[in-house]
Amino acid sequence: MMKDVEYSEKEIAIFEGLINLIKEGANPYSIKVSDIAIASNVGKGTIYDYFDSKEEAISRAIIYNIIHEAKNAFERINSKDNFKDKFYEILKILVDNMESNFCTLNMLLSVGGIQEFYEYIRDENYDLSRFIIIINDEINRLLELGFKEGIINTTESKYYQITAVKGSISGFVHYISRKDIYKDTSVEEAMNESYKLLIKSLN
C-alpha cells in the first residue's frame, strides 16, 4: 500500500508538534522555528539537525500526517465487509476530517494547498502522486466488491466507474464544506443521496 519510512523519536516529536500548531490555527507560512521547538519540546538546534529549513520540516510533517491519516482511513474502510458500508465509511471519514482545523485531505484536493512546499518533497519517499494511484486502487477494490455483491451492473469503462465514485464523493465534500447553504439537509440525508447517486451512475 504505502512504503513505511523510519523516523527517529525526535523527528516524530517535531512532526507532531508542527501538526498540533497548525491544528490550533497557526498559519504554516508564518510559523517560526522557535514555535516549532516549543511545540515539539526540543531545542531550535535539534530541528536543524534533521532538516535543512523550516519549510522542509513543515513539508515532512504534512506528508507524515497525510500517511498517518490515510492508513487510519484505509483501516476503517477495510473493517467494513460490504459495498454499502464501505462507501458510507468513506463519507464518515470525510466528515471527521473536514471538521478538523487542519485537514490533509483538503490539501490534497486543493492544488495550492501544498504548492509552496512541493519542491521539498519530490524524492520517491514523498511523492504525492502515489496517493492518487493508491486511492484509485482502493476504489477499484470497492467496485469489484460491488460487482460481486450484484449491486453494480454497469458495462461502462473503468474510467467511468472510478469517476462515478469520485463524483459522488466530491458532491458530498461540497455539501459538508458548505452546509450553510444546505440547512434543510442533514448529514445522514446527504450520505443517502450520495449513495443513491452512485448506484444510479453504476447501473
N, C-alpha and C positions, 0 to 999 in steps of 0.2 A: 504493500500500500504506500507507505511513506518511509523513506530511509531515516533511521534514527541517527541523530547527531549527538555525540557525547559532549556534555558541558561540565565544567567544574562547578563546585558549590558557589564560588564567588560569582561566576558568570550568571548562574541561575538567580542568585540574590539580586544582581544588577538588573536582569530582565524583569523580575517580579516587582522590584522597586519602581522601575520605569512604567510598567503597565499600570501599577497602582496609582502613580502620579497622573497618568492620562485618564484613568477611570474616574479620578477625583476631579477632573475638569481641566487639568493643565494642558496648555497648547504645546504639542510636540516641538513646534518651531521655536518656542521661547523658553523651553526647559534649559536650565543651566547645569553644568557638570556638578556644581555644589549641591543642587537639588537632587540629582541622581544619587550622589554619595550619601546624603542624609536619608533618602527613602530606602536605599539599599543597605544602610548600616555598614558602609565600607569607606575607606579613605579616598580622596579625589585621585591620588596617585594610582590606586588599585584599578580604577576604571581604565586608565591609560596603559596599564599592564596588559590588558586584554583587548582593547580597542584603540584604533588609530585616531578616532574622533568621536565626538558626541553623536554625530549623525549616524556613524556606523553602529554605535551602541543601541541607538533607538531603532535602527533598521533590524538588527538582530533580535531585539526584544519583540518587535512586531511579528517577525517571522516565527519566533519561538511561540508566541501566543496563538498565531494562526494554526500552527501544527497542533498545539495542545487542544485548542477548541475543535479542530477538525477530527482529531482522534476521539474526543468525547462524543462528538456528534455521530460518528460512524458507529461507535459502541451502542449509543442509544437506538439508532436506526436498526442495527443488527439484532437488538434484543427483541424486536417485534418479528412475528413469524408469518405475516400475511401482507399482501399488497396494500390494502387499505390502511392498516395500522402503521405500516412503514411510511406511507405518504403523509399521514396525519402527524407522525412523529417529526418528520422534516418540518412541517408547518409549526409545530410546537417549539422546536429548536429555534426557528426564526423569530418567534415571539420572544423567547427568552433572550436571544442575542440583541434584538432590536431595542429592547428596553434597557440595555446596558449603555452607560455613558460612552463606553469605548467598545465598538463592535467591529472586530476584524472583518466580519462578513461585509459590512458596509464599505470597508477599504478595498476589498476585492471587487465589489460591484461598482465602485467609483474609480474611474481612470485616474483622477487627480489625487485620490486619497493617499497613494503611496509613491506617487511620481517623483517627489523630491528625494526619496531615499532609494530609489531603484538602482542607481549606479553602484550602490554598496552591496547589492545582493544578486549579482549576476553569475556567481560561481554555481557549480552544479548542486551544492547543498542547499541553495537558497533560491532556486529558480521558480518563480511564481507560476510559470506556465504549466508546470507539472500538476498543479492543483486542478487545472481545467481538465486534464486527462483523467485524474483520479475521480473528479466529480462525474465526468461522462461515464466512466466505468461503473460507478455506483448506480447511475441512472439506468445503464444497460441491465444491471442485475435486477433492478426494480422492475423493469419492463419484462424481462424473462419470467419473473415470478408472476406478473400479471397475466402473461400468456398461459403459463402453466395452470393457473387457477381458473382460466376461462373468462377473466374479466376484460381482457383486451383481445380484440379480434381484427384489428386493422391490418391492411395489406400495404399501408403506406411505407415509405422508405424509413430506414433507421434514423436518418437526419430529421425527418418529420416527427418521428416518435420522441426523440430526445428534445426537440424544440417544443413539442406539446407539453412535456413535463416541465421544462424550464419556463414556458409561457404561463402555465397555471401557477407556478411558484412566484414568478415575477409579479403577477397580478395580486397575489396575497401580500407580497412585500410592499407593494404600493398601498394596499389597504392599511397595514399596520404602521406604515410610516406617515400616513395621512388620515388617521382615524377621526380627526376633527371634521372632515367633510363627509364621513360615513357614520354619523352619530346614531342612525337608526339600525345599524348593522353590528351585531355582536361578533366577537372573535370566533365563537363557535359557528355562527351563521356564515361568516366569511370562509372558514375552513370547509364547510359543507359545499359552498358554492365553487370553491377552487377544485374540490374533488369531483364535483358534478361536471365542471368544465373539462377536466382532464379525461374523464370517462367518455364524454361525448366526442372529444377530439380523437380518441383512440379506438373508436368503434364506428 
